[in-house]
Amino acid sequence: MLSDTRTPIHLRAAGVSLVLDLADATLPRVVHWGPDVGPLTPDELDALRLAGRPQPIGFSVDGPVNVAVLPEQSAGWLGTPGLVGNRGGAAFSTAFAVEEVSSADGAVRVRARDANAGLGLELAIELTPAGLVRQRARVTNQGSTPFAVDALHLTLPVPPQATELLDFTGHHLREREPQRVPFTQGLRMRENRTGRTGYDAAYLLAAGTAGFGNRDGEVWGVHTAWSGNHRTFAERTFHSVSLLGSGELLLSGEVVLAPGESYASPWQYGSYGTGLDELSARFHRELRARPHHPARPRPVVVNTWEAVYFDHDLGRLKRLADAAAAVGAERFVLDDGWFGSRRDDRQGLGDWYVSEEVWPDGLTPLTDHVTGLGLEFGIWVEPEMINEDSELARAHPGWIMAPGPGRFPGAARSQQVLDLGNPEAYAHILGRLDALLSEYPIAYLKWDHNRDLVEAGHQADGRAGVHDQTLAVYRLLDELRRRHPGVEIESCSSGGARVDLEILQRTDRVWVSDCIDALERQRIQRWTNALIPLELMGTHVGAGLAHTTDRRHPLDFRAGTALFGHFGIEWDLTAAEPEELARLAEWVALYKELRPLLHSGTSVHADHPDPAYELHGAVAQDGSDAVYALVATGTSAFYPPGPVRLPGLDPDAVYHVRPQPPGEVPDGNAHRWGVALPWWTADGVRLPGRVLTGAGLQTPVLFPERLVLLRATRVTA
């Protein structure tokens, strides 16, 4: 239907309202984004628009400055522009006039044109059933000469009550480290130029009321769904305009539109909630509603990397598979080292042929053994990269991304980037991966990406190529999934450097981090979960001595940490003691019991005042069941540590709360001295949800880097 643009458009879903004003044929402006304001009549919507208009004083032009979702300087906006580009130096500023608006099923489509600039614009703005705002822009060159696009940003406004910002930084082995700053006047711009989503990316940029936490405070957040270079920013002006915005970061000359060509921005997602848990829950519900979201139970994975590294010996790998099956694993993944001359990380990358030296009979002896044990078989690949010491690089040096012929970028991890924007290189890699998946019973690809894109251009013409590379990777993944629909794919990138909602449109989980030290993982997994649900997070039990930190942890702490995700094992089980294997099998069995709850429930995180203790968990959508982990990350200033509240429970239901084996041992000095916590028994306590969420339960004294599990099930009459 064609909307009447004189009356604001009101979209409502899942407790959220989005009100758009398109009066006077201008681009849409957000009148309200936040809590549901209920059904409003046309007169009330007009009154809401009027009530939100500022006095026209102190602005850059006479009259009010109306800041659209794609801000324009022609409207008087002198902050970060929506569209940056030019036509041979001209048409640097646009004044789009709306020609058509349609609204149906929670989605608004706007078509606009700037005849003077020779540009067309299409905006898609949606409020999904999960309550997420989802928007993107597409600009089309309607002129007769090329138009260079340098940036295309979209924004969402937040109210003045949002006085704090939360975003993320990080590095290899310590991804998604939160950082908070005041939301002051000026521009906070987070740019990622690594050619992948990146460690040091905003990930999720949230603005909230002072002191907002997991369970309280109003919070608005945006995520840029793009796996290449991108910008995410927060901007506040003295005109009382506060925006969250984002878009692709385009390198010079990357997008030059010939007449008739178009450029589309990445999807921008916006979430609103009371506390970070509600903000995150909207993302989780959106991901779970995807048609391709994993529907079957997430299998227990054994990955060979930290068990054998490059030592691919058939006998050793068979013994590892036997041990994996014995503890209850369901998938066996052969990591790096199976192809070409790949005996270390300095050679062979790009030669996707099974190594005749290591595997004279091919992979069949191993795949037959693994599948004969009842396990799925998976394999590691890194299709976007190439070693200079490889047959592929010697045969096709022009397929390496570089600023031009004759000079490669500096190597990183002894590798370069394969130019998938080159049709011949793309076809070769697609053919090799297709052949591999056709020849062997491969159920799973661990898809890695182990370096940043530096001076990443097309050798043939010297143009920057990160934009093309990102789209080519998407096409490659999409085509492989079309040809092999039963194969699951993990997004791995030097650990967790490619985690975003667009890569997850074509993958089935992410590798959270190369660090599987359980203490580090507690923090990394918590903040990865801010965007994606547990079933999409690869979480593994490592060896007792962590390979990346040289820190030692007991098995219960390692396994209890890995429980909250897609559970796996990355440990040489053939070297484990029998009692360790027996205990690990108990944790595997618990994961299989709990995965329906963990992978469909709502993730919750307590706002606990003691920094030495944290509590997180998963609560069933109907409130009937919940499991929590109480984690001691340090020593407390309180002794004993005091009560903890259990978030997310039905206040009107009665719950049976008790320790959950095998995570029931409160490993601390009180327990070892025989001093019991009175309620900490198999029978536990039975209390109403409002008591458990409002008053809480006394916590046991734990040694640092220990955890216990609590189970809360609704008592039926």
PyMOL commands that set and color helices and strands:
alter all, ss='L'
color gray80, all
select helices_A, chain A and resi 23-25+42-51+73-75+275-288+305-308+314-327+364-372+391-395+397-399+423-439+466-483+503-505+518-528+534-536+555-562+573-575+578-598+669-672+689-694
alter helices_A, ss='H'
color red, helices_A
select strands_A, chain A and resi 9-13+16-21+29-35+83-86+97-104+107-114+119-127+133-141+147-152+154-157+164-171+174-182+186-192+205-208+218-225+230-236+242-248+255-257+262-264+267-274+301-303+331-334+376-381+385-387+415-417+442-447+488-491+509-511+537-542+566-570+602-605+613-619+625-632+643-644+654-659+685-688+697-698+706-714
alter strands_A, ss='S'
color yellow, strands_A
deselect
rebuild
show_as cartoon
